[in-house]
Amino acid sequence: MGEQESKTVAANQQPLSVALGLAPAIREHAAEAEQERRLPGELARDMARSGLHKLASPAYANGTERDPLTQIKVIEAVSEADGSTGWNLMIGMEVQGFAARARLTAIW
């Protein structure tokens, strides 16, 4: 991502815009991801820095707590660039959201 370090989900950025901003890097690494059967390190770091995986997490767990339709649109946009990267995002997003809610349930 390099120069696009500012591409993160923050209060002033829309998650779909962030996802679309990552699309060129996702496409660039798609063949490598397919060959290695995992996200290349650089792409994995870019995805983590973007904060998109926090969309399903509640605010109390440092998430951005976005509605399900927004989550789906973001997953769709990433998947259009590369289906495997979209799948990785979906799994990471939902697992983090479930884990945050399970933690709260366990506390109460």
PLY file of the C-alpha trace (Angstrom):
ply
format ascii 1.0
element vertex 108
property float x
property float y
property float z
element edge 107
property int vertex1
property int vertex2
end_header
0.00 0.00 0.00
2.94 2.32 0.70
1.77 5.81 -0.19
-1.80 4.83 0.62
-1.08 4.37 4.35
-3.94 6.78 5.06
-6.42 4.29 3.60
-7.94 3.15 6.88
-11.46 2.99 8.18
-11.67 6.01 10.41
-14.49 8.30 11.40
-13.92 10.39 8.28
-13.63 7.53 5.75
-16.25 5.25 4.29
-15.35 1.55 4.38
-16.38 1.03 0.76
-13.98 3.78 -0.34
-11.20 2.11 1.63
-11.98 -1.26 0.01
-12.02 0.27 -3.47
-8.71 1.99 -2.70
-7.17 -1.40 -1.88
-8.44 -3.03 -5.10
-5.31 -2.32 -7.20
-3.03 -3.90 -4.57
-5.41 -6.83 -4.18
-5.40 -7.45 -7.94
-1.62 -7.08 -8.06
-1.19 -9.88 -5.49
-4.00 -12.18 -6.67
-1.83 -14.57 -8.71
0.76 -14.81 -5.93
-1.99 -15.49 -3.38
-3.40 -18.22 -5.60
0.02 -19.82 -6.08
0.96 -19.64 -2.38
-2.56 -20.54 -1.17
-2.45 -17.65 1.30
-2.42 -13.87 1.25
1.08 -12.55 0.58
2.56 -10.79 3.61
2.43 -7.32 2.08
-1.24 -7.67 1.16
-2.11 -9.17 4.55
-0.46 -6.18 6.25
-2.28 -3.73 3.95
-5.58 -5.42 4.73
-4.88 -5.33 8.47
-3.85 -1.67 8.36
-7.02 -0.80 6.47
-9.16 -1.70 9.48
-11.79 -3.38 7.31
-11.72 -6.48 9.50
-13.12 -4.34 12.33
-16.43 -3.61 10.58
-18.37 -6.36 12.40
-16.82 -5.65 15.79
-18.60 -3.50 18.34
-17.12 -0.18 19.38
-16.38 -1.45 22.91
-13.96 -3.95 21.32
-12.18 -1.30 19.22
-14.36 -2.09 16.22
-16.12 0.28 13.86
-19.49 -1.42 14.33
-20.89 -1.00 10.82
-24.25 -2.32 9.70
-24.48 -5.69 7.91
-25.25 -4.12 4.51
-22.05 -2.06 4.68
-20.10 -5.17 5.65
-21.52 -7.08 2.68
-20.82 -4.25 0.23
-17.21 -4.08 1.42
-16.74 -7.84 1.15
-18.26 -7.70 -2.33
-15.91 -4.91 -3.44
-12.84 -6.76 -2.17
-14.11 -10.00 -3.73
-14.48 -8.31 -7.10
-10.75 -7.55 -6.98
-9.98 -11.13 -5.85
-12.42 -13.68 -4.50
-9.93 -15.32 -2.14
-9.00 -12.00 -0.55
-12.70 -11.23 -0.10
-13.18 -14.61 1.56
-10.26 -13.92 3.90
-11.75 -10.54 4.80
-15.19 -12.05 5.44
-13.77 -14.75 7.72
-11.58 -12.29 9.62
-14.36 -9.74 9.95
-16.94 -12.18 11.26
-14.60 -14.10 13.56
-13.42 -10.88 15.17
-17.02 -9.70 15.57
-18.16 -13.00 17.08
-15.15 -13.17 19.40
-15.77 -9.66 20.71
-19.40 -10.44 21.44
-18.54 -13.81 23.01
-16.04 -12.09 25.28
-18.70 -9.66 26.49
-21.18 -12.50 27.04
-18.56 -14.41 29.05
-17.96 -11.38 31.25
-21.66 -10.95 32.01
0 1
1 2
2 3
3 4
4 5
5 6
6 7
7 8
8 9
9 10
10 11
11 12
12 13
13 14
14 15
15 16
16 17
17 18
18 19
19 20
20 21
21 22
22 23
23 24
24 25
25 26
26 27
27 28
28 29
29 30
30 31
31 32
32 33
33 34
34 35
35 36
36 37
37 38
38 39
39 40
40 41
41 42
42 43
43 44
44 45
45 46
46 47
47 48
48 49
49 50
50 51
51 52
52 53
53 54
54 55
55 56
56 57
57 58
58 59
59 60
60 61
61 62
62 63
63 64
64 65
65 66
66 67
67 68
68 69
69 70
70 71
71 72
72 73
73 74
74 75
75 76
76 77
77 78
78 79
79 80
80 81
81 82
82 83
83 84
84 85
85 86
86 87
87 88
88 89
89 90
90 91
91 92
92 93
93 94
94 95
95 96
96 97
97 98
98 99
99 100
100 101
101 102
102 103
103 104
104 105
105 106
106 107
